Amino acid sequence: MFDKVMESVKYIESKVSLKPEIAVILGSGLGNLVDVVENKQYIDYKDIPNFPQSTVAGHEGRLVFGDIKGKTVLIMQGRFHYYEGYTMKEVTYPVYVMQKLGIKKLVVTNACGGINTSFKPGTLMLIKDFINLMGDNPLMGANDERFGVRFPDMSEPYKLNFIDKAKGIAEELNIEHAVGVYAGFSGPYYETASEITMIGRMGADAVGMSTVPETIAANYLGIDVLGIACITNMATGIQKVKHSHERVVETANRIATDLCRWVQEIINAL
């Protein structure tokens, strides 16, 4: 895997002159952040050696390099999911590439379902912790010390000082937000009402099908993480209408303006 990652890195560095400081992973329908990037340079996933390909609606499938608020950023416009049939190593492959590109900070976003009944569709939630319910882990298998240690600490998967900064910025911008625990579920079906009851009793405020693998990998790789979950629907048994991915993307698009304003200022502050 190390050789594959370095092959990807070598290709990217041959195509892009910018040296990003911060990376952002965008969830379903949240691609609007790219519009505010200056001095943009693009690389399609399909052109990068060994890179997976995004197959889900609302995910563009390209890396975007450029500047936001004077900081050089790398934006992943389209992520990979375990339910697409990828291994956990493939799902998190781009995070390994980010580390070897010199990334030290990562902002990860997602569209997900709300379990906390004080939430409503459109709530933006800072993730303070996660629960891994995917039945797998990107760190399984032989460990390569060139990436990270065998047993990484997960006592602070989302940096507390990042959360504090993000909360302060949200208040300055008058952006309503919450703080909660995110549960990662394998999908690709929307959870049953009984599963949501179980997940809620475990302490989760929201549930989705991404983010947890990237967070695990980033912590392993020594990258500091901030997570923002966009509550696009309430979970099964709480929401009275049936779920649809189209409605998820529609809600994500509606709240993308606030998210983009928020993330821009977060990037400036990190």
Backbone as CSV, one residue per row, in Angstrom:
resi,resn,N_x,N_y,N_z,CA_x,CA_y,CA_z,C_x,C_y,C_z
1,MET,0.832,-1.207,0.000,0.000,0.000,0.000,0.867,1.259,0.000
2,PHE,1.986,1.209,0.728,2.855,2.390,0.771,3.308,2.774,-0.630
3,ASP,3.713,1.802,-1.416,4.184,2.083,-2.775,3.067,2.655,-3.642
4,LYS,1.838,2.119,-3.478,0.703,2.645,-4.242,0.407,4.089,-3.866
5,VAL,0.421,4.381,-2.563,0.172,5.744,-2.102,1.214,6.702,-2.667
6,MET,2.476,6.294,-2.630,3.538,7.180,-3.126,3.445,7.377,-4.635
7,GLU,2.924,6.374,-5.352,2.700,6.534,-6.792,1.615,7.574,-7.043
8,SER,0.545,7.535,-6.238,-0.520,8.538,-6.344,0.016,9.930,-6.029
9,VAL,0.804,10.026,-4.957,1.367,11.314,-4.531,2.264,11.889,-5.626
10,LYS,3.099,11.046,-6.191,4.018,11.499,-7.240,3.249,12.056,-8.427
11,TYR,2.150,11.383,-8.816,1.343,11.869,-9.935,0.710,13.217,-9.601
12,ILE,0.115,13.327,-8.410,-0.546,14.574,-8.014,0.451,15.725,-7.991
13,GLU,1.623,15.488,-7.420,2.632,16.550,-7.336,3.167,16.945,-8.700
14,SER,3.064,16.033,-9.674,3.506,16.372,-11.038,2.490,17.238,-11.774
15,LYS,1.232,17.254,-11.277,0.160,17.982,-11.947,-0.219,19.277,-11.241
16,VAL,0.069,19.376,-9.943,-0.372,20.523,-9.147,0.828,21.148,-8.446
17,SER,0.964,22.451,-8.579,2.094,23.149,-7.970,1.813,23.569,-6.530
18,LEU,0.540,23.607,-6.129,0.163,24.083,-4.799,0.499,23.045,-3.724
19,LYS,0.841,23.533,-2.533,1.144,22.674,-1.393,0.086,22.900,-0.311
20,PRO,-0.955,22.070,-0.286,-2.068,22.316,0.644,-1.689,22.121,2.104
21,GLU,-2.294,22.945,2.967,-2.091,22.858,4.411,-3.242,22.110,5.081
22,ILE,-4.434,22.268,4.517,-5.660,21.742,5.112,-6.442,20.999,4.039
23,ALA,-7.061,19.883,4.412,-7.918,19.144,3.484,-9.359,19.176,3.977
24,VAL,-10.286,19.096,3.031,-11.712,19.056,3.343,-12.334,17.910,2.546
25,ILE,-13.100,17.060,3.213,-13.860,16.011,2.532,-15.323,16.430,2.535
26,LEU,-15.908,16.517,1.349,-17.289,16.995,1.217,-18.258,15.827,1.106
27,GLY,-19.381,15.920,1.827,-20.421,14.913,1.782,-21.424,15.158,0.672
28,SER,-22.448,14.316,0.611,-23.468,14.384,-0.438,-24.106,15.771,-0.503
29,GLY,-24.109,16.371,-1.704,-24.779,17.644,-1.923,-24.062,18.844,-1.345
30,LEU,-22.834,18.652,-0.855,-22.139,19.749,-0.177,-20.957,20.273,-0.992
31,GLY,-21.030,20.119,-2.297,-19.925,20.510,-3.166,-19.782,21.995,-3.418
32,ASN,-20.697,22.817,-2.881,-20.669,24.250,-3.175,-19.448,24.970,-2.635
33,LEU,-18.754,24.384,-1.674,-17.567,25.028,-1.125,-16.532,25.288,-2.216
34,VAL,-16.533,24.445,-3.224,-15.576,24.591,-4.318,-15.740,25.939,-5.025
35,ASP,-16.954,26.480,-5.030,-17.218,27.738,-5.735,-16.432,28.913,-5.170
36,VAL,-16.058,28.848,-3.884,-15.358,29.972,-3.265,-13.841,29.807,-3.307
37,VAL,-13.374,28.701,-3.840,-11.930,28.462,-3.908,-11.317,29.326,-5.007
38,GLU,-10.214,29.966,-4.687,-9.485,30.785,-5.669,-8.290,29.999,-6.197
39,ASN,-7.860,30.366,-7.417,-6.687,29.732,-8.058,-6.852,28.220,-8.152
40,LYS,-8.040,27.806,-8.569,-8.378,26.369,-8.570,-7.548,25.558,-9.564
41,GLN,-7.169,24.366,-9.117,-6.586,23.344,-9.983,-7.306,22.035,-9.675
42,TYR,-7.685,21.294,-10.720,-8.479,20.081,-10.553,-7.698,18.846,-11.005
43,ILE,-7.964,17.727,-10.331,-7.519,16.421,-10.812,-8.679,15.448,-10.617
44,ASP,-9.113,14.809,-11.690,-10.183,13.808,-11.587,-9.637,12.536,-10.945
45,TYR,-10.462,11.927,-10.111,-10.044,10.685,-9.461,-9.601,9.636,-10.481
46,LYS,-10.305,9.584,-11.608,-10.023,8.547,-12.602,-8.626,8.658,-13.193
47,ASP,-8.007,9.837,-13.065,-6.676,10.041,-13.624,-5.552,9.735,-12.641
48,ILE,-5.891,9.565,-11.362,-4.874,9.348,-10.339,-4.602,7.855,-10.190
49,PRO,-3.366,7.431,-10.338,-3.052,6.001,-10.183,-3.516,5.472,-8.834
50,ASN,-4.190,4.315,-8.869,-4.601,3.568,-7.673,-5.761,4.204,-6.902
51,PHE,-6.322,5.305,-7.386,-7.394,5.994,-6.665,-8.731,5.314,-6.947
52,PRO,-9.585,5.138,-5.921,-10.937,4.610,-6.170,-11.772,5.613,-6.974
53,GLN,-12.956,5.180,-7.386,-13.857,6.044,-8.159,-15.177,6.193,-7.409
54,SER,-15.690,7.430,-7.350,-16.957,7.692,-6.674,-18.126,7.260,-7.552
55,THR,-19.121,6.577,-6.935,-20.242,6.052,-7.715,-21.593,6.589,-7.247
56,VAL,-21.591,7.536,-6.293,-22.834,7.978,-5.656,-23.248,9.356,-6.169
57,ALA,-24.553,9.531,-6.437,-25.069,10.833,-6.865,-24.750,11.890,-5.815
58,GLY,-24.354,13.099,-6.282,-24.005,14.171,-5.361,-22.526,14.207,-5.025
59,HIS,-21.746,13.299,-5.633,-20.299,13.254,-5.422,-19.609,13.408,-6.778
60,GLU,-18.888,14.517,-6.968,-18.305,14.845,-8.270,-17.194,13.892,-8.695
61,GLY,-16.311,13.529,-7.755,-15.227,12.626,-8.109,-13.972,13.330,-8.591
62,ARG,-13.511,14.329,-7.824,-12.280,15.018,-8.196,-11.650,15.693,-6.976
63,LEU,-10.343,15.901,-7.071,-9.625,16.692,-6.093,-9.559,18.130,-6.588
64,VAL,-9.787,19.063,-5.681,-9.722,20.483,-6.022,-8.663,21.128,-5.131
65,PHE,-7.692,21.763,-5.745,-6.655,22.488,-5.027,-6.861,23.978,-5.239
66,GLY,-6.556,24.777,-4.222,-6.697,26.220,-4.369,-6.567,26.923,-3.035
67,ASP,-7.053,28.161,-2.983,-6.906,28.988,-1.792,-8.266,29.421,-1.243
68,ILE,-8.411,29.330,0.067,-9.571,29.851,0.787,-9.049,30.698,1.945
69,LYS,-9.434,31.967,1.952,-9.034,32.866,3.046,-7.518,32.865,3.247
70,GLY,-6.778,32.775,2.151,-5.326,32.818,2.239,-4.652,31.511,2.592
71,LYS,-5.448,30.449,2.850,-4.894,29.131,3.165,-5.010,28.231,1.926
72,THR,-3.952,27.502,1.646,-3.983,26.561,0.530,-4.675,25.277,0.982
73,VAL,-5.681,24.864,0.223,-6.512,23.731,0.630,-6.565,22.659,-0.448
74,LEU,-6.869,21.469,-0.002,-7.185,20.338,-0.885,-8.602,19.908,-0.530
75,ILE,-9.496,19.945,-1.509,-10.887,19.538,-1.274,-11.165,18.243,-2.028
76,MET,-11.686,17.278,-1.288,-12.123,16.030,-1.884,-13.593,16.180,-2.228
77,GLN,-13.885,16.392,-3.502,-15.259,16.616,-3.945,-15.846,15.274,-4.367
78,GLY,-16.344,14.559,-3.359,-16.822,13.200,-3.573,-15.976,12.220,-2.786
79,ARG,-16.613,11.446,-1.916,-15.889,10.480,-1.080,-16.280,9.066,-1.483
80,PHE,-15.671,8.101,-0.823,-15.941,6.689,-1.069,-16.587,6.078,0.171
81,HIS,-17.478,5.131,-0.067,-18.242,4.529,1.026,-18.021,3.023,1.054
82,TYR,-18.065,2.472,2.247,-17.932,1.025,2.436,-19.017,0.275,1.671
83,TYR,-20.237,0.847,1.632,-21.353,0.154,0.986,-21.219,0.075,-0.532
84,GLU,-20.295,0.848,-1.100,-20.073,0.763,-2.545,-19.318,-0.500,-2.934
85,GLY,-18.861,-1.250,-1.934,-18.129,-2.486,-2.205,-16.633,-2.334,-2.060
86,TYR,-16.187,-1.155,-1.694,-14.767,-0.943,-1.452,-14.357,-1.542,-0.114
87,THR,-13.098,-1.938,-0.010,-12.558,-2.314,1.287,-12.359,-1.038,2.111
88,MET,-12.191,-1.204,3.415,-11.941,-0.039,4.260,-10.634,0.666,3.879
89,LYS,-9.642,-0.091,3.434,-8.388,0.517,2.985,-8.637,1.391,1.753
90,GLU,-9.518,0.934,0.856,-9.834,1.732,-0.333,-10.648,2.967,0.033
91,VAL,-11.598,2.803,0.970,-12.412,3.941,1.405,-11.529,5.062,1.939
92,THR,-10.496,4.691,2.687,-9.648,5.684,3.347,-8.360,5.981,2.584
93,TYR,-8.187,5.376,1.426,-6.959,5.564,0.647,-6.598,7.040,0.458
94,PRO,-7.576,7.911,0.116,-7.215,9.319,-0.079,-6.622,9.981,1.161
95,VAL,-7.003,9.513,2.354,-6.465,10.113,3.575,-4.975,9.757,3.712
96,TYR,-4.609,8.548,3.322,-3.197,8.160,3.307,-2.417,9.044,2.328
97,VAL,-3.022,9.312,1.179,-2.387,10.186,0.194,-2.237,11.597,0.759
98,MET,-3.282,12.070,1.452,-3.211,13.405,2.069,-2.008,13.515,3.010
99,GLN,-1.799,12.473,3.834,-0.687,12.528,4.776,0.640,12.705,4.044
100,LYS,0.831,11.958,2.971,2.094,12.022,2.249,2.207,13.290,1.399
101,LEU,1.095,14.000,1.214,1.140,15.318,0.567,1.464,16.415,1.584
102,GLY,1.520,16.049,2.870,1.870,17.012,3.902,0.709,17.603,4.664
103,ILE,-0.502,17.051,4.463,-1.687,17.562,5.164,-1.581,17.245,6.656
104,LYS,-1.859,18.250,7.486,-1.841,18.079,8.941,-3.214,18.260,9.577
105,LYS,-4.155,18.886,8.830,-5.479,19.188,9.378,-6.540,18.784,8.362
106,LEU,-7.639,18.217,8.845,-8.703,17.725,7.975,-10.062,18.149,8.524
107,VAL,-10.888,18.722,7.648,-12.286,19.001,7.965,-13.127,18.010,7.169
108,VAL,-13.909,17.199,7.863,-14.722,16.190,7.182,-16.189,16.515,7.407
109,THR,-16.971,16.510,6.332,-18.395,16.820,6.420,-19.209,15.642,5.889
110,ASN,-20.487,15.611,6.249,-21.359,14.559,5.747,-22.809,15.012,5.784
111,ALA,-23.638,14.285,5.081,-25.093,14.403,5.188,-25.578,13.165,5.931
112,CYS,-26.407,13.351,6.958,-26.762,12.201,7.793,-28.150,12.368,8.396
113,GLY,-28.575,11.357,9.150,-29.890,11.360,9.773,-29.818,11.729,11.240
114,GLY,-30.787,12.483,11.709,-30.822,12.909,13.097,-31.534,11.907,13.986
115,ILE,-30.953,11.629,15.142,-31.572,10.777,16.158,-32.018,11.622,17.349
116,ASN,-31.213,12.577,17.707,-31.556,13.515,18.787,-32.808,14.294,18.376
117,THR,-33.869,14.177,19.146,-35.146,14.761,18.740,-35.190,16.280,18.863
118,SER,-34.126,16.883,19.417,-34.060,18.349,19.418,-33.559,18.875,18.084
119,PHE,-33.082,17.964,17.230,-32.620,18.350,15.898,-33.795,18.415,14.935
120,LYS,-33.531,19.039,13.792,-34.485,19.048,12.678,-33.676,19.033,11.390
121,PRO,-34.280,18.665,10.255,-33.551,18.732,8.999,-33.007,20.142,8.768
122,GLY,-31.727,20.220,8.502,-31.063,21.508,8.348,-30.122,21.847,9.486
123,THR,-30.171,21.068,10.579,-29.256,21.292,11.702,-27.824,20.948,11.289
124,LEU,-26.879,21.792,11.686,-25.452,21.514,11.494,-24.869,21.101,12.845
125,MET,-24.279,19.907,12.884,-23.792,19.341,14.147,-22.286,19.147,14.126
126,LEU,-21.593,19.784,15.042,-20.181,19.488,15.253,-20.072,18.111,15.896
127,ILE,-19.222,17.266,15.341,-19.081,15.911,15.853,-18.033,15.912,16.963
128,LYS,-18.433,15.460,18.150,-17.494,15.417,19.269,-16.910,14.023,19.480
129,ASP,-17.565,13.002,18.928,-17.080,11.631,19.076,-17.827,10.755,18.077
130,PHE,-17.356,9.535,17.883,-18.038,8.620,16.967,-18.239,7.255,17.599
131,ILE,-19.192,6.505,17.023,-19.401,5.091,17.339,-19.280,4.328,16.024
132,ASN,-18.403,3.352,15.983,-18.191,2.584,14.752,-19.091,1.355,14.744
133,LEU,-20.150,1.411,13.927,-21.081,0.284,13.784,-20.983,-0.355,12.397
134,MET,-19.852,-0.143,11.725,-19.702,-0.627,10.353,-19.223,-2.069,10.275
135,GLY,-18.808,-2.622,11.405,-18.366,-4.015,11.406,-17.008,-4.223,10.790
136,ASP,-16.260,-3.150,10.581,-14.925,-3.247,9.999,-14.151,-2.006,10.406
137,ASN,-12.869,-1.990,10.045,-11.973,-0.950,10.512,-10.836,-0.798,9.502
138,PRO,-10.512,0.411,9.080,-9.461,0.577,8.064,-8.067,0.206,8.538
139,LEU,-7.879,-0.010,9.843,-6.552,-0.325,10.365,-6.316,-1.828,10.506
140,MET,-7.305,-2.640,10.110,-7.149,-4.088,10.172,-6.016,-4.530,9.247
141,GLY,-5.325,-5.582,9.647,-4.252,-6.112,8.815,-2.881,-5.691,9.320
142,ALA,-1.864,-6.045,8.553,-0.484,-5.717,8.930,-0.309,-4.201,8.997
143,ASN,0.481,-3.754,9.973,0.719,-2.317,10.124,2.036,-1.916,9.482
144,ASP,2.030,-0.755,8.817,3.230,-0.183,8.220,3.604,1.042,9.036
145,GLU,4.701,0.966,9.771,5.114,2.056,10.653,5.414,3.345,9.899
146,ARG,5.583,3.263,8.580,5.804,4.485,7.796,4.548,5.346,7.743
147,PHE,3.399,4.769,8.068,2.152,5.525,8.154,1.838,5.930,9.596
148,GLY,1.860,4.963,10.517,1.479,5.255,11.891,1.724,4.079,12.807
149,VAL,1.395,4.256,14.085,1.654,3.224,15.094,0.576,2.139,15.039
150,ARG,0.910,0.970,15.579,-0.012,-0.171,15.536,-1.316,0.113,16.282
151,PHE,-1.234,0.768,17.443,-2.417,0.983,18.282,-2.614,2.485,18.530
152,PRO,-3.238,3.195,17.592,-3.419,4.642,17.755,-4.459,4.985,18.819
153,ASP,-4.238,6.097,19.489,-5.170,6.586,20.506,-6.394,7.211,19.841
154,MET,-7.580,6.961,20.405,-8.817,7.551,19.873,-9.583,8.291,20.963
155,SER,-8.858,8.809,21.957,-9.530,9.516,23.046,-10.013,10.901,22.622
156,GLU,-9.456,11.423,21.528,-9.873,12.733,21.019,-9.904,12.692,19.489
157,PRO,-10.826,11.881,18.910,-10.836,11.733,17.444,-11.114,13.039,16.711
158,TYR,-11.892,13.915,17.342,-12.138,15.256,16.795,-11.532,16.252,17.775
159,LYS,-10.595,17.060,17.308,-9.797,17.907,18.201,-10.677,18.895,18.957
160,LEU,-10.536,18.888,20.272,-11.382,19.734,21.105,-11.149,21.215,20.844
161,ASN,-9.898,21.600,20.587,-9.658,23.013,20.307,-10.231,23.433,18.957
162,PHE,-10.302,22.497,18.001,-10.966,22.783,16.722,-12.464,22.999,16.960
163,ILE,-13.066,22.139,17.781,-14.499,22.256,18.082,-14.784,23.608,18.742
164,ASP,-13.949,23.993,19.694,-14.139,25.279,20.374,-14.052,26.442,19.391
165,LYS,-13.071,26.392,18.495,-12.941,27.458,17.492,-14.165,27.502,16.587
166,ALA,-14.624,26.326,16.151,-15.779,26.256,15.246,-17.037,26.790,15.926
167,LYS,-17.226,26.465,17.209,-18.388,26.970,17.953,-18.352,28.496,18.026
168,GLY,-17.199,29.065,18.324,-17.074,30.511,18.409,-17.358,31.193,17.088
169,ILE,-16.879,30.587,16.002,-17.109,31.151,14.666,-18.583,31.086,14.306
170,ALA,-19.241,29.970,14.628,-20.672,29.830,14.343,-21.472,30.913,15.053
171,GLU,-21.103,31.192,16.289,-21.806,32.227,17.046,-21.590,33.609,16.426
172,GLU,-20.371,33.878,15.969,-20.084,35.161,15.312,-20.886,35.313,14.022
173,LEU,-21.089,34.207,13.310,-21.793,34.235,12.022,-23.298,34.031,12.175
174,ASN,-23.770,33.846,13.415,-25.185,33.567,13.681,-25.667,32.308,12.952
175,ILE,-24.811,31.290,12.964,-25.166,30.002,12.369,-25.588,29.059,13.490
176,GLU,-26.843,28.604,13.434,-27.312,27.653,14.441,-26.558,26.340,14.303
177,HIS,-26.160,25.777,15.436,-25.396,24.539,15.393,-25.632,23.749,16.663
178,ALA,-25.258,22.496,16.606,-25.351,21.600,17.757,-24.029,20.850,17.874
179,VAL,-23.864,20.136,18.958,-22.684,19.292,19.164,-23.193,17.912,19.554
180,GLY,-22.645,16.865,18.926,-23.153,15.540,19.248,-22.257,14.412,18.785
181,VAL,-22.730,13.205,19.004,-22.014,11.973,18.670,-22.578,11.410,17.369
182,TYR,-21.680,11.010,16.496,-22.055,10.468,15.175,-21.803,8.959,15.157
183,ALA,-22.791,8.186,14.746,-22.633,6.743,14.586,-22.482,6.406,13.109
184,GLY,-21.460,5.640,12.788,-21.235,5.206,11.409,-21.858,3.837,11.183
185,PHE,-22.787,3.771,10.241,-23.536,2.552,9.906,-23.144,2.154,8.497
186,SER,-23.053,0.859,8.214,-22.508,0.432,6.917,-23.398,0.787,5.735
187,GLY,-24.754,0.779,5.924,-25.638,0.989,4.787,-25.567,-0.196,3.838
188,PRO,-26.091,-0.047,2.594,-26.626,1.176,2.003,-28.130,1.377,2.190
189,TYR,-28.752,0.691,3.123,-30.160,0.986,3.385,-30.268,1.950,4.555
190,TYR,-31.365,2.699,4.594,-31.634,3.533,5.759,-32.054,2.620,6.909
191,GLU,-31.527,2.888,8.073,-31.669,2.008,9.224,-33.145,1.764,9.574
192,THR,-33.406,0.613,10.208,-34.764,0.326,10.673,-35.056,1.117,11.952
193,ALA,-36.327,1.207,12.291,-36.710,1.932,13.504,-36.081,1.301,14.746
194,SER,-36.018,-0.034,14.779,-35.420,-0.711,15.936,-33.922,-0.458,16.020
195,GLU,-33.274,-0.414,14.865,-31.839,-0.095,14.858,-31.598,1.324,15.352
196,ILE,-32.450,2.244,14.960,-32.305,3.625,15.419,-32.513,3.714,16.937
197,THR,-33.486,2.978,17.460,-33.686,2.941,18.910,-32.419,2.443,19.606
198,MET,-31.827,1.382,19.080,-30.589,0.833,19.641,-29.449,1.851,19.575
199,ILE,-29.274,2.459,18.402,-28.160,3.400,18.208,-28.333,4.616,19.113
200,GLY,-29.581,5.072,19.251,-29.840,6.196,20.148,-29.507,5.858,21.587
201,ARG,-29.841,4.649,22.014,-29.542,4.224,23.389,-28.040,4.099,23.627
202,MET,-27.298,3.881,22.555,-25.835,3.833,22.665,-25.237,5.221,22.914
203,GLY,-26.022,6.245,22.645,-25.529,7.595,22.876,-25.307,8.418,21.620
204,ALA,-25.742,7.920,20.457,-25.551,8.657,19.212,-26.644,9.699,19.006
205,ASP,-26.248,10.852,18.499,-27.180,11.923,18.159,-27.530,11.929,16.678
206,ALA,-26.687,11.288,15.880,-26.891,11.249,14.429,-26.277,9.972,13.883
207,VAL,-26.748,9.563,12.708,-26.246,8.328,12.103,-26.075,8.536,10.603
208,GLY,-24.993,7.976,10.073,-24.734,8.088,8.641,-23.852,6.955,8.158
209,MET,-23.481,7.006,6.879,-22.792,5.889,6.239,-21.368,6.244,5.817
210,SER,-20.763,7.220,6.492,-19.416,7.656,6.112,-18.683,8.172,7.336
211,THR,-17.630,8.951,7.105,-16.937,9.783,8.103,-16.112,9.009,9.124
212,VAL,-16.668,7.957,9.705,-15.938,7.201,10.723,-14.655,6.582,10.162
213,PRO,-14.671,5.918,8.990,-13.412,5.364,8.474,-12.339,6.434,8.255
214,GLU,-12.725,7.571,7.661,-11.748,8.636,7.416,-11.197,9.208,8.717
215,THR,-12.067,9.307,9.739,-11.627,9.820,11.033,-10.622,8.874,11.684
216,ILE,-10.907,7.584,11.641,-9.984,6.593,12.196,-8.632,6.679,11.490
217,ALA,-8.670,6.673,10.157,-7.426,6.709,9.381,-6.645,7.992,9.646
218,ALA,-7.337,9.122,9.694,-6.652,10.399,9.908,-5.958,10.427,11.268
219,ASN,-6.640,9.963,12.320,-6.019,9.922,13.637,-4.804,9.000,13.645
220,TYR,-4.924,7.878,12.999,-3.799,6.942,12.862,-2.614,7.606,12.170
221,LEU,-2.914,8.426,11.168,-1.878,9.057,10.352,-1.349,10.361,10.942
222,GLY,-1.864,10.744,12.121,-1.381,11.955,12.768,-1.982,13.230,12.222
223,ILE,-3.155,13.132,11.582,-3.852,14.295,11.047,-4.949,14.702,12.028
224,ASP,-4.993,15.983,12.395,-6.023,16.484,13.307,-7.329,16.707,12.551
225,VAL,-8.462,16.331,13.171,-9.749,16.297,12.471,-10.792,17.175,13.148
226,LEU,-11.572,17.868,12.309,-12.826,18.508,12.725,-13.934,17.893,11.889
227,GLY,-15.046,17.508,12.515,-16.168,16.909,11.790,-17.424,17.733,11.916
228,ILE,-18.113,17.925,10.788,-19.404,18.616,10.782,-20.416,17.741,10.057
229,ALA,-21.482,17.379,10.761,-22.554,16.569,10.178,-23.743,17.462,9.839
230,CYS,-24.248,17.321,8.641,-25.431,18.064,8.205,-26.640,17.140,8.342
231,ILE,-27.529,17.473,9.252,-28.712,16.633,9.472,-29.701,16.929,8.342
232,THR,-29.788,16.018,7.385,-30.633,16.248,6.209,-32.013,15.606,6.345
233,ASN,-32.149,14.727,7.329,-33.433,14.065,7.571,-33.407,13.533,8.998
234,MET,-34.566,13.257,9.547,-34.618,12.577,10.837,-34.657,11.074,10.578
235,ALA,-34.096,10.304,11.480,-33.929,8.869,11.274,-35.270,8.136,11.315
236,THR,-35.254,6.890,10.854,-36.448,6.052,10.796,-37.095,5.922,12.175
237,GLY,-38.413,6.070,12.204,-39.143,6.004,13.455,-39.327,7.371,14.082
238,ILE,-38.503,8.318,13.667,-38.640,9.706,14.118,-39.253,10.524,12.982
239,GLN,-38.704,10.347,11.801,-39.272,10.974,10.600,-40.481,10.171,10.145
240,LYS,-41.548,10.837,9.763,-42.795,10.148,9.411,-42.904,9.815,7.927
241,VAL,-42.061,10.446,7.085,-42.107,10.142,5.658,-40.977,9.184,5.316
242,LYS,-41.113,8.508,4.183,-40.087,7.558,3.770,-38.833,8.304,3.309
243,HIS,-37.684,7.642,3.441,-36.409,8.256,3.087,-36.170,8.206,1.580
244,SER,-35.393,9.181,1.081,-34.910,9.125,-0.297,-33.604,9.893,-0.377
245,HIS,-32.671,9.390,-1.196,-31.376,10.069,-1.357,-31.572,11.436,-2.006
246,GLU,-32.553,11.535,-2.890,-32.820,12.812,-3.553,-33.175,13.890,-2.530
247,ARG,-33.997,13.528,-1.525,-34.376,14.498,-0.498,-33.169,14.877,0.363
248,VAL,-32.281,13.890,0.609,-31.057,14.159,1.368,-30.210,15.213,0.647
249,VAL,-30.002,15.006,-0.658,-29.189,15.946,-1.442,-29.862,17.310,-1.507
250,GLU,-31.180,17.330,-1.658,-31.924,18.592,-1.721,-31.747,19.393,-0.427
251,THR,-31.861,18.728,0.722,-31.685,19.421,1.997,-30.242,19.874,2.176
252,ALA,-29.290,19.022,1.787,-27.873,19.392,1.878,-27.586,20.631,1.040
253,ASN,-28.151,20.685,-0.154,-27.965,21.855,-1.009,-28.536,23.115,-0.358
254,ARG,-29.658,22.955,0.347,-30.316,24.108,0.975,-29.469,24.694,2.096
255,ILE,-28.808,23.841,2.863,-28.025,24.347,3.992,-26.549,24.550,3.647
256,ALA,-26.200,24.281,2.391,-24.793,24.380,1.982,-24.253,25.798,2.117
257,THR,-25.098,26.805,1.952,-24.624,28.191,2.043,-24.064,28.485,3.426
258,ASP,-24.827,28.121,4.468,-24.344,28.325,5.834,-23.098,27.488,6.106
259,LEU,-23.100,26.248,5.641,-21.945,25.384,5.863,-20.697,25.983,5.211
260,CYS,-20.853,26.480,3.990,-19.711,27.049,3.272,-19.177,28.289,3.979
261,ARG,-20.084,29.153,4.450,-19.629,30.343,5.192,-18.847,29.917,6.432
262,TRP,-19.374,28.909,7.103,-18.771,28.426,8.341,-17.397,27.818,8.080
263,VAL,-17.325,26.920,7.100,-16.073,26.219,6.818,-14.992,27.181,6.334
264,GLN,-15.380,28.195,5.566,-14.386,29.187,5.135,-13.704,29.846,6.328
265,GLU,-14.506,30.260,7.296,-13.932,30.933,8.456,-13.183,29.962,9.368
266,ILE,-13.651,28.717,9.406,-12.918,27.686,10.169,-11.543,27.483,9.574
267,ILE,-11.476,27.357,8.265,-10.182,27.182,7.590,-9.257,28.356,7.910
268,ASN,-9.810,29.552,7.902,-9.020,30.742,8.201,-8.457,30.690,9.630
269,ALA,-9.209,30.066,10.554,-8.827,30.062,11.965,-7.915,28.904,12.362
270,LEU,-7.914,27.825,11.550,-7.120,26.649,11.924,-5.629,26.862,11.666
